[in-house]
């Protein structure tokens, strides 16, 4: 599967955030989420394991009560069913998320 970012539809990922689904197959889904400054990714959990890579900007990342500053080049692993959320500290902050199994709820 090839996906052209320029041809990928943006969908809402909450107030001040948009998601692009950049790939899926087998047991994986990859998504890019762009946040405006001060936008919140609400605390939540899901059955999927997740790896988040900070492409651009800075985030306050809450992983089950452990709050860390993450910036460009940093990453975090989120185990299945673990509470997590973010606050964007810069405009146009971008996270690349990879999930397993696939996030069927995104399609």
C-alpha positions as CSV (number, residue, x, y, z in Angstrom):
1,X,0.0,0.0,0.0
2,X,1.3,3.4,-1.0
3,X,-0.1,6.6,0.6
4,X,0.6,10.1,-0.7
5,X,0.5,12.5,2.2
6,X,-0.6,15.3,-0.1
7,X,-3.7,13.3,-1.1
8,X,-4.6,12.1,2.4
9,X,-7.8,13.4,3.9
10,X,-7.6,15.2,7.3
11,X,-10.2,14.3,10.0
12,X,-10.8,15.9,13.3
13,X,-8.9,14.5,16.3
14,X,-10.5,16.8,18.8
15,X,-10.5,20.6,19.2
16,X,-7.4,22.0,17.6
17,X,-6.1,18.7,16.2
18,X,-6.3,16.9,12.8
19,X,-5.4,13.4,11.9
20,X,-4.2,11.9,8.7
21,X,-4.1,8.1,8.3
22,X,-0.9,7.4,6.5
23,X,-0.9,3.6,6.3
24,X,-2.3,0.3,7.5
25,X,-1.9,-3.3,6.9
26,X,-1.5,-6.6,8.7
27,X,-1.7,-5.6,12.3
28,X,-0.5,-2.0,12.1
29,X,-2.0,1.5,11.6
30,X,0.1,4.7,11.2
31,X,-1.4,8.2,11.7
32,X,0.0,11.7,11.8
33,X,-1.7,14.1,14.2
34,X,-1.1,17.9,14.0
35,X,-2.0,20.1,17.0
36,X,-2.5,23.8,17.4
37,X,-0.7,25.4,20.4
38,X,-2.5,24.5,23.7
39,X,-4.7,21.8,22.0
40,X,-5.4,18.8,24.2
41,X,-5.4,15.2,23.4
42,X,-7.7,14.1,26.2
43,X,-6.7,11.3,28.6
44,X,-7.9,7.9,27.2
45,X,-6.9,4.3,26.8
46,X,-7.5,1.6,24.2
47,X,-6.6,-2.0,23.6
48,X,-4.0,-1.1,21.1
49,X,-0.3,-0.8,21.8
50,X,1.1,2.5,20.6
51,X,4.4,4.2,19.8
52,X,4.4,8.0,19.5
53,X,7.2,9.8,17.7
54,X,7.4,13.6,17.9
55,X,8.0,14.9,14.4
56,X,7.7,18.6,15.2
57,X,7.1,20.9,18.2
58,X,6.8,20.0,21.9
59,X,4.2,18.2,24.0
60,X,3.4,17.7,27.6
61,X,2.8,13.9,27.5
62,X,0.9,12.2,30.3
63,X,1.5,8.5,30.5
64,X,-0.6,7.1,33.3
65,X,0.2,10.0,35.6
66,X,3.9,10.3,34.6
67,X,4.1,13.7,32.9
68,X,7.1,14.4,30.7
69,X,8.1,17.1,28.2
70,X,8.6,15.5,24.7
71,X,10.1,17.4,21.8
72,X,11.2,16.8,18.2
73,X,12.9,13.4,17.9
74,X,11.5,12.0,21.2
75,X,9.2,9.0,21.4
76,X,7.1,7.1,23.9
77,X,5.7,3.5,24.0
78,X,2.1,3.3,25.4
79,X,1.1,-0.2,26.6
80,X,-2.3,-1.6,25.9
81,X,-5.1,-0.2,28.1
82,X,-2.8,2.5,29.6
83,X,-4.2,6.0,30.2
84,X,-2.4,8.7,28.2
85,X,-3.0,12.2,26.8
86,X,-1.1,15.2,25.5
87,X,-1.0,19.0,25.5
88,X,0.7,20.8,22.5
89,X,3.1,23.5,23.6
90,X,3.8,24.9,20.2
91,X,1.7,25.6,17.1
92,X,1.8,22.9,14.4
93,X,3.2,20.3,16.8
94,X,3.1,16.9,15.1
95,X,3.0,13.3,16.5
96,X,3.4,10.2,14.4
97,X,1.4,7.4,16.0
98,X,1.8,3.7,15.2
99,X,-0.7,1.2,16.6
100,X,-1.1,-2.5,16.8
101,X,-3.5,-4.1,16.2
102,X,-5.0,-1.9,13.5
103,X,-7.2,1.0,14.6
104,X,-10.4,-0.1,12.9
105,X,-12.3,2.7,14.6
106,X,-10.2,5.2,12.5
107,X,-11.6,3.9,9.2
